[in-house]
Amino acid sequence: MNIEELHIGDWIRKEAVKQDITVAELARRIGMSRQNLANKLKNDSWDVKELFAVSQELQYNFFSPFVTADEKPQAKKFVLQLEVDENKIPEILRIIGNSNLTKLVR
């Protein structure tokens, strides 16, 4: 989506229609009057907190146009501690792949 063509109010309205959610229902869910939400939907600029609330209620990420493709989520790292016979270490390393190990303690 081209950011210059983005009208956030229209985008929210379209997503609500796709989900068969009325303006009144969405307003109720986010704790806003129907009239206030209807007025906000005319705007192409929204408060982050309000946009986040709408995103949660519609389960849709309205922030996606603002994230670059270079921003990737960081992988979670876990520590796995195993107690094994020393002669089994080569087999275990083969199974899990040496390249994924950062530290091997004997």
C-alpha positions in Angstrom: 0.0 0.0 0.0 1.4 3.4 -1.0 1.5 5.6 2.1 0.5 8.7 0.1 -2.7 7.0 -0.9 -3.5 5.8 2.6 -6.6 7.2 4.3 -6.7 5.4 7.6 -10.4 6.1 8.2 -11.4 4.6 4.9 -9.2 1.6 5.5 -10.7 1.0 9.0 -14.2 1.3 7.6 -13.4 -1.2 4.8 -12.0 -3.7 7.2 -15.0 -3.4 9.5 -17.4 -3.9 6.5 -15.4 -7.0 5.5 -15.9 -8.4 9.0 -19.6 -7.4 9.0 -19.1 -5.0 12.0 -21.0 -1.7 12.0 -19.6 1.6 13.1 -21.9 1.5 16.1 -20.6 -1.9 17.1 -17.0 -1.0 16.6 -17.5 2.2 18.6 -19.1 0.2 21.4 -16.1 -2.2 21.5 -13.5 0.5 21.7 -15.5 2.6 24.2 -16.4 5.5 21.9 -19.7 7.0 20.8 -20.9 6.1 17.3 -20.9 9.7 16.3 -17.3 10.3 17.5 -16.1 7.2 15.6 -18.0 8.2 12.5 -16.3 11.6 12.6 -12.9 10.0 13.2 -13.4 7.7 10.2 -13.5 10.8 8.0 -9.9 11.6 9.1 -6.7 10.3 7.5 -4.7 10.8 10.7 -5.4 8.9 13.9 -4.0 8.8 17.5 -1.8 5.7 17.9 -3.7 4.5 21.0 -7.0 4.7 19.2 -5.6 3.0 16.1 -4.2 0.3 18.4 -7.6 -0.3 20.0 -9.2 -0.6 16.6 -6.5 -3.0 15.5 -7.1 -5.2 18.5 -10.9 -5.2 18.0 -10.7 -6.0 14.3 -7.7 -8.3 14.8 -6.0 -6.5 11.9 -2.6 -4.8 11.8 -3.2 -1.2 10.7 0.4 -0.4 11.5 1.8 -2.6 8.7 2.4 0.2 6.1 4.6 1.9 8.6 7.0 -1.0 9.1 9.8 -1.5 6.5 10.6 -4.9 5.1 14.0 -4.7 6.7 12.5 -4.8 10.2 12.2 -8.5 11.0 11.2 -9.9 14.3 14.1 -11.2 16.3 14.2 -14.9 16.8 13.8 -16.1 20.4 16.8 -17.8 21.9 16.6 -20.6 24.3 19.2 -22.4 26.4 19.0 -26.2 26.2 21.0 -28.2 28.7 21.5 -31.9 28.1 23.3 -34.5 30.1 24.5 -37.2 27.7 27.2 -39.8 27.3 30.3 -38.2 25.7 30.2 -40.8 22.9 26.7 -39.7 21.9 27.8 -36.0 21.3 28.7 -36.5 17.6 25.3 -38.0 16.9 23.5 -35.2 18.8 25.4 -32.6 17.0 24.6 -34.2 13.6 20.9 -34.2 14.5 20.6 -30.6 15.7 23.2 -29.2 13.4 26.6 -27.8 14.5 25.9 -24.4 13.0 23.1 -23.6 15.4 25.3 -24.2 18.5 26.9 -21.2 20.1 28.5 -23.0 23.1 29.3 -26.5 24.0 30.3 -27.3 27.5 31.9 -30.5 28.5 
